[in-house]
Amino acid sequence: MENELKKIYSGSFVDAEFISSVLEENGIQFLIRNFQEESLVAGWAAGTIEGDATVYVFAKDYDQAMRILDEMPNARIEE
């Protein structure tokens, strides 16, 4: 399923933004879920900073994205 989204990263929003910029440079489409922002919009605040963002890519780009993340220090990779 090429349209299936797969999680490649979970962690801080700052790191997720950096990862997304690297993915964009490599022509990989992505989606970032920012749980802190989502909770504020919903009217409550998530109490954590660690794990507040998740990056997803399409299944067809998963292997390439994982290779890119493997080269990044301190990336918490989802398997």
Stockholm file with secondary structure:
# STOCKHOLM 1.0

chainA/1-79         MENELKKIYSGSFVDAEFISSVLEENGIQFLIRNFQEESLVAGWAAGTIEGDATVYVFAKDYDQAMRILDEMPNARIEE
#=GR chainA/1-79 SS CTTCEEEEEEECHHHHHHHHHHHHHTTCCEEEEEHHHHHHHHTSCCCCSTTCEEEEEEGGGHHHHHHHHHTSTTCCBCC
#=GC SS_cons        CTTCEEEEEEECHHHHHHHHHHHHHTTCCEEEEEHHHHHHHHTSCCCCSTTCEEEEEEGGGHHHHHHHHHTSTTCCBCC
//
